[in-house]
Amino acid sequence: MLRWGASTPSAWKRGSTTASATSKAEGAIMSEILDQFDRIPGPQKLALLLLVAVGIFVAFYFIVYSGQQEDIDRAKSRLERQYARQAELMAEADDIERVRAEVAQQCEWQQVFVERLPIGPQIEPLLVTLQQQAQIAAVSLEVQDISGASSGRDYMTIPMAINVQGTYDQISDFFYGLSRQPRIMNIRNINLARSASTRGRADEAGGPILRAQFNLATYYTDPESTQGVEACN
C-alpha cells in the first residue's frame, strides 16, 4: 500500500523529463548566443570582449574594491588621528618634564634665597651661629644689644651691637667665619682696641688681647611676602 504523497516511479519519470527539458532549453539558448557571437565580425567581437572586460572591472571596482578602499581610508584616517594624538601626548610629556626642571631650578634658587634671607627674624639660630663661630675662632663673644627690626623696601633689618675679645688673628678668623655664612650679615663701625681688662698680658697663642666692638646687621623677609615657598617643601 502506498501512502499519500509518496514518490512513485511515474513521478520520478515526470521529474526527470522536466529537468531534461530545462537543460535542453538552456543548451539551446547558449547555442543561440554562441552562434550569434560567431556571426559577429572580428573587430566588433574584440570590441565586445573589451566592453565585457570593462564591465566586469567596473562591477568589481564598485562592488568589491570601492568597499575595501573605504575601509582602508577609514583605517588610515583613524591611524593618522592616533599618530597626531600620540605626538600631542609626547609634546605634553616634554612640556611636563621641562616644567618640572624649571620648578626644580626655582626651588634650588628659593632654598638659596631662604638661607641668605630667611623668612622671619630667626634670632635664636643667628645667636647659635655667632656663638659657634666664636668657639671656632677662640674669641669671647658678648651680644650687647639687639634693636627692634626696621623695615626696608623688601626686607626687614635687625641691628645688633657685639663685642668680641681675642688676638688679632682670632678676631680676624671670627670675621672670616661670619663672612662665610649663608645668611647675609653686614658688619659696620668696627672699633678695635687693646682690651683694658687684659692690658699688659698676651694670649697663649701670642700677641696682645684686643677688643673689637662693631655693629652687625642681618636681614629677613616678611612671611606674608613669601607666598608659595611651601610648595618646594
C-alpha positions as CSV (number, residue, x, y, z in Angstrom):
1,M,0.0,0.0,0.0
2,L,1.3,3.4,-0.9
3,R,1.0,6.4,1.4
4,W,-0.3,9.8,0.3
5,G,2.4,12.0,-1.1
6,A,4.9,9.2,-1.5
7,S,7.1,9.2,-4.6
8,T,6.3,6.7,-7.4
9,P,8.2,5.6,-10.4
10,S,5.9,7.7,-12.6
11,A,6.6,10.8,-10.5
12,W,10.3,10.2,-10.9
13,K,9.9,9.9,-14.6
14,R,8.0,13.1,-14.8
15,G,10.6,15.0,-12.8
16,S,13.4,13.6,-14.9
17,T,11.6,14.6,-18.0
18,T,11.1,18.2,-16.7
19,A,14.8,18.5,-15.8
20,S,15.8,17.2,-19.1
21,A,13.6,19.7,-20.9
22,T,15.0,22.6,-18.9
23,S,18.6,21.5,-19.7
24,K,17.7,21.3,-23.3
25,A,16.2,24.8,-23.3
26,E,19.2,26.3,-21.6
27,G,21.5,24.5,-24.0
28,A,19.5,25.8,-26.9
29,I,19.8,29.4,-25.6
30,M,23.6,29.1,-25.1
31,S,23.9,27.6,-28.6
32,E,21.9,30.5,-30.0
33,I,24.1,33.0,-28.1
34,L,27.3,31.4,-29.3
35,D,26.0,31.2,-32.9
36,Q,25.2,34.9,-32.8
37,F,28.6,35.7,-31.3
38,D,30.3,33.7,-34.0
39,R,28.5,35.6,-36.7
40,I,29.9,38.9,-35.3
41,P,32.8,40.3,-37.3
42,G,36.3,40.0,-35.7
43,P,36.8,43.7,-34.9
44,Q,33.4,44.0,-33.3
45,K,33.9,40.8,-31.5
46,L,37.1,42.2,-30.0
47,A,35.4,45.4,-29.0
48,L,32.6,43.4,-27.4
49,L,35.1,41.4,-25.4
50,L,36.8,44.6,-24.3
51,L,33.4,46.1,-23.3
52,V,32.6,43.0,-21.3
53,A,36.0,43.1,-19.6
54,V,35.5,46.8,-18.7
55,G,32.1,45.9,-17.4
56,I,33.5,43.2,-15.2
57,F,36.2,45.6,-14.0
58,V,33.7,48.3,-13.2
59,A,31.5,45.9,-11.4
60,F,34.5,44.6,-9.4
61,Y,35.6,48.2,-8.5
62,F,32.2,49.3,-7.3
63,I,31.2,46.1,-5.6
64,V,34.4,44.9,-4.1
65,Y,37.3,47.3,-4.4
66,S,35.4,50.5,-3.5
67,G,34.1,49.0,-0.3
68,Q,37.6,47.8,0.6
69,Q,39.1,51.2,-0.2
70,E,36.6,52.9,2.1
71,D,37.6,50.6,4.9
72,I,41.3,51.3,4.1
73,D,40.7,55.1,4.1
74,R,38.8,54.9,7.4
75,A,41.6,52.9,8.9
76,K,44.2,55.3,7.6
77,S,42.3,58.2,9.0
78,R,42.0,56.6,12.4
79,L,45.7,55.8,12.4
80,E,46.6,59.4,11.5
81,R,44.4,60.6,14.3
82,Q,46.2,58.2,16.7
83,Y,49.6,59.4,15.5
84,A,48.5,63.0,15.9
85,R,47.3,62.3,19.5
86,Q,50.5,60.4,20.2
87,A,52.5,63.4,19.1
88,E,50.4,65.7,21.3
89,L,50.9,63.4,24.3
90,M,54.7,63.3,23.7
91,A,54.8,67.1,23.4
92,E,52.8,67.4,26.6
93,A,55.2,64.9,28.3
94,D,58.1,67.1,27.1
95,D,56.4,70.2,28.5
96,I,55.8,68.4,31.8
97,E,59.5,67.5,32.1
98,R,60.5,71.0,31.1
99,V,58.2,72.5,33.7
100,R,59.4,70.0,36.4
101,A,63.0,71.0,35.6
102,E,62.1,74.7,35.8
103,V,60.3,74.1,39.1
104,A,63.3,72.2,40.5
105,Q,65.6,75.1,39.5
106,Q,63.3,77.6,41.1
107,C,63.2,75.5,44.3
108,E,67.0,75.5,44.3
109,W,67.1,79.2,43.9
110,Q,64.5,79.6,46.6
111,Q,66.4,77.4,49.0
112,V,69.5,79.7,48.5
113,F,67.3,82.8,48.9
114,V,65.8,81.5,52.2
115,E,69.3,80.6,53.5
116,R,70.6,84.1,52.7
117,L,67.4,86.0,53.6
118,P,65.3,83.8,56.0
119,I,61.6,84.0,56.4
120,G,61.1,85.7,59.8
121,P,63.7,87.1,62.2
122,Q,65.2,83.7,63.2
123,I,67.0,85.3,66.1
124,E,67.8,82.1,68.0
125,P,69.6,80.4,65.0
126,L,71.5,83.6,64.5
127,L,72.8,83.7,68.1
128,V,73.7,80.0,67.8
129,T,75.7,80.8,64.7
130,L,77.5,83.6,66.3
131,Q,78.4,81.5,69.4
132,Q,79.7,78.6,67.2
133,Q,81.9,81.0,65.2
134,A,83.2,82.5,68.4
135,Q,84.1,79.0,69.7
136,I,85.8,78.1,66.4
137,A,87.9,81.3,66.4
138,A,88.6,81.0,70.2
139,V,87.3,84.5,71.0
140,S,84.9,85.6,73.7
141,L,81.6,86.9,72.5
142,E,79.2,89.4,74.1
143,V,76.0,90.5,72.4
144,Q,75.3,93.8,73.9
145,D,72.1,94.9,72.2
146,I,69.5,93.6,69.7
147,S,67.4,96.5,68.5
148,G,64.0,96.3,67.1
149,A,63.7,95.4,63.4
150,S,63.3,98.2,60.9
151,S,61.6,97.7,57.6
152,G,63.3,98.2,54.2
153,R,61.9,98.0,50.7
154,D,61.5,94.3,50.5
155,Y,63.1,93.1,53.8
156,M,63.4,93.7,57.5
157,T,66.7,94.7,59.2
158,I,67.8,93.5,62.7
159,P,70.7,95.7,64.1
160,M,72.9,94.2,66.8
161,A,75.8,95.6,68.9
162,I,78.5,93.0,69.5
163,N,81.8,92.8,71.4
164,V,84.5,90.1,70.8
165,Q,87.8,89.7,72.6
166,G,90.9,87.9,71.4
167,T,94.1,88.3,69.5
168,Y,94.2,90.0,66.1
169,D,94.3,86.6,64.3
170,Q,91.5,85.2,66.4
171,I,89.3,88.2,65.7
172,S,90.1,88.0,62.0
173,D,89.2,84.3,62.0
174,F,85.9,85.2,63.6
175,F,85.0,87.9,61.0
176,Y,86.1,85.5,58.2
177,G,83.8,82.8,59.6
178,L,80.9,85.2,59.6
179,S,81.6,86.2,56.0
180,R,81.3,82.5,55.0
181,Q,77.8,82.1,56.5
182,P,74.8,81.7,54.1
183,R,72.8,84.3,55.9
184,I,73.5,87.9,54.9
185,M,75.4,89.8,57.6
186,N,76.6,93.3,57.3
187,I,79.4,94.3,59.7
188,R,79.9,98.1,60.3
189,N,81.6,100.5,62.6
190,I,84.4,98.3,63.8
191,N,86.3,99.7,66.8
192,L,89.4,97.7,67.6
193,A,91.5,98.5,70.7
194,R,93.6,96.7,73.3
195,S,91.4,95.2,76.0
196,A,91.6,97.2,79.2
197,S,91.0,94.1,81.3
198,T,93.9,92.2,79.8
199,R,96.3,95.1,79.3
200,G,99.9,94.1,79.8
201,R,99.5,90.3,79.1
202,A,99.3,88.3,75.9
203,D,97.3,85.4,74.8
204,E,98.8,81.9,74.8
205,A,98.9,81.9,71.0
206,G,100.9,85.1,71.1
207,G,100.0,88.7,70.6
208,P,98.1,91.2,72.7
209,I,94.5,90.7,73.6
210,L,92.2,93.0,71.6
211,R,88.6,94.0,72.0
212,A,86.5,94.6,68.8
213,Q,83.3,96.5,69.1
214,F,81.1,96.5,66.0
215,N,77.6,96.7,64.7
216,L,76.1,93.8,62.9
217,A,73.0,94.0,60.7
218,T,71.2,91.0,59.4
219,Y,68.0,90.7,57.4
220,Y,64.9,88.7,56.9
221,T,61.8,88.6,54.7
222,D,58.2,89.1,55.9
223,P,56.3,85.7,55.8
224,E,53.4,87.4,54.1
225,S,55.6,88.3,51.1
226,T,56.8,84.8,50.5
227,Q,53.6,83.1,49.4
228,G,54.2,79.8,47.7
229,V,57.5,79.0,49.4
230,E,56.0,75.9,51.0
231,A,55.4,74.4,47.5
232,C,59.0,73.3,47.4
233,N,59.0,71.8,50.8
